[in-house]
Amino acid sequence: MHRYLGQGEGRVHVLKGVSFEARRGQVYAIVGPSGCGKSTLLYLLGLLDRQDAGDIVINGQAMSQSSDAARTAARCEHIGFVFQFHFLMPEFSALDNVMMPMRKLGRLTAPEMEARALELLGEVGLRQKAHRLGTQLSGGEQQRVAIARALANQPSIILADEPTGNLDVKNSAMIFDLLTRLAKDNGQAVILVTHNPEIADACDTVRPMRDGLFV
Ligand SMILES: Nc1ncnc2c1ncn2[C@@H]1O[C@H](COP(=O)(O)OP(=O)(O)OP(=O)(O)O)[C@@H](O)[C@H]1O
């Protein structure tokens, strides 16, 4: 895939032909120096941005020619995000935050959504705090809610951008273990960007990037 960003003289060839295949049940780390294009790639994989050349195929469905509506639907159904910028909605409870993607997908009844959200919050150890607002949870707890939310629609792919970036060592390890264990149990592909060498080493595959290409 290729991606250019910026306009006119400031136009930059950010991704210069990256190719990436992810399989269910596997955890991938994308690593590399600041500015090499990791986040840009994750945005493309998450269908949050469009590449200039190349395609993204999710469960056999090629996405480059798809309409925005089809891409939004595919994103909702197939992709879970644990991004630092995808913060919880602070004015809503943990439960509401986890139910949000299910509401968007619209396949379950309200009681079904609530039961599933409670189950997911149980899996991340926050069943007792389901009714707390985002602002009443610690950073690590918020990140656990974000993981429960990412898993809500049983996506095939989980994308995580520095999922442990703002957490201490203990919470980082817990979040990483949780993310990988749940993904393995559910047969999901996890693709994470990290600057943390210990986290990268614990992944199944490490893909180092330099200057818009995989090394
Ligand atoms: N809108 C833009 N216009 C021009 N260049 C951009 C734009 N957005 C990003 N870039 C450039 O694209 C390159 C890749 O950015 P990206 O955020 O993908 O890097 P990264 O590897 O995720 O970095 P970090 O580890 O610091 O998050 C950087 O050199 C950045 O300056």
The ligand as an SDF file (V2000), in Angstrom:
LIG
                    3D

 31 33  0  0  0  0  0  0  0  0999 V2000
   -1.1040   15.5520    7.3540 N   0  0  0  0  0  0  0  0  0  0  0  0
    0.1950   15.2840    7.1370 C   0  0  0  0  0  0  0  0  0  0  0  0
    0.8920   15.9600    6.2010 N   0  0  0  0  0  0  0  0  0  0  0  0
    2.1910   15.6830    5.9620 C   0  0  0  0  0  0  0  0  0  0  0  0
    2.8850   14.7250    6.6080 N   0  0  0  0  0  0  0  0  0  0  0  0
    2.2410   14.0280    7.5530 C   0  0  0  0  0  0  0  0  0  0  0  0
    0.8720   14.2590    7.8840 C   0  0  0  0  0  0  0  0  0  0  0  0
    0.5150   13.4160    8.8520 N   0  0  0  0  0  0  0  0  0  0  0  0
    1.6220   12.6870    9.1290 C   0  0  0  0  0  0  0  0  0  0  0  0
    2.6500   13.0440    8.3590 N   0  0  0  0  0  0  0  0  0  0  0  0
    4.0000   12.4740    8.3490 C   0  0  0  0  0  0  0  0  0  0  0  0
    3.8980   11.1080    8.0650 O   0  0  0  0  0  0  0  0  0  0  0  0
    4.9400   10.4010    8.7280 C   0  0  0  0  0  0  0  0  0  0  0  0
    4.3650    9.1770    9.4130 C   0  0  0  0  0  0  0  0  0  0  0  0
    3.5530    9.5680   10.5420 O   0  0  0  0  0  0  0  0  0  0  0  0
    2.9720    8.4690   11.5400 P   0  0  0  0  0  0  0  0  0  0  0  0
    2.1460    9.1890   12.5310 O   0  0  0  0  0  0  0  0  0  0  0  0
    2.3650    7.3810   10.7630 O   0  0  0  0  0  0  0  0  0  0  0  0
    4.3240    7.9550   12.2190 O   0  0  0  0  0  0  0  0  0  0  0  0
    4.5210    6.9350   13.4260 P   0  0  0  0  0  0  0  0  0  0  0  0
    5.5050    5.9340   12.9590 O   0  0  0  0  0  0  0  0  0  0  0  0
    3.2080    6.4440   13.8880 O   0  0  0  0  0  0  0  0  0  0  0  0
    5.1910    7.8820   14.5120 O   0  0  0  0  0  0  0  0  0  0  0  0
    5.0800    7.8730   16.1390 P   0  0  0  0  0  0  0  0  0  0  0  0
    5.8040    6.6540   16.5840 O   0  0  0  0  0  0  0  0  0  0  0  0
    5.7800    9.1360   16.5050 O   0  0  0  0  0  0  0  0  0  0  0  0
    3.6340    7.8850   16.4730 O   0  0  0  0  0  0  0  0  0  0  0  0
    5.6150   11.3800    9.6520 C   0  0  0  0  0  0  0  0  0  0  0  0
    6.8470   11.7660    9.0850 O   0  0  0  0  0  0  0  0  0  0  0  0
    4.6610   12.5460    9.7010 C   0  0  0  0  0  0  0  0  0  0  0  0
    5.3490   13.7490    9.8690 O   0  0  0  0  0  0  0  0  0  0  0  0
  1  2  1  0
  2  3  1  0
  2  7  2  0
  3  4  2  0
  4  5  1  0
  5  6  2  0
  6  7  1  0
  6 10  1  0
  7  8  1  0
  8  9  2  0
  9 10  1  0
 10 11  1  0
 11 12  1  0
 11 30  1  0
 12 13  1  0
 13 14  1  0
 13 28  1  0
 14 15  1  0
 15 16  1  0
 16 17  2  0
 16 18  1  0
 16 19  1  0
 19 20  1  0
 20 21  2  0
 20 22  1  0
 20 23  1  0
 23 24  1  0
 24 25  2  0
 24 26  1  0
 24 27  1  0
 28 29  1  0
 28 30  1  0
 30 31  1  0
M  END
$$$$
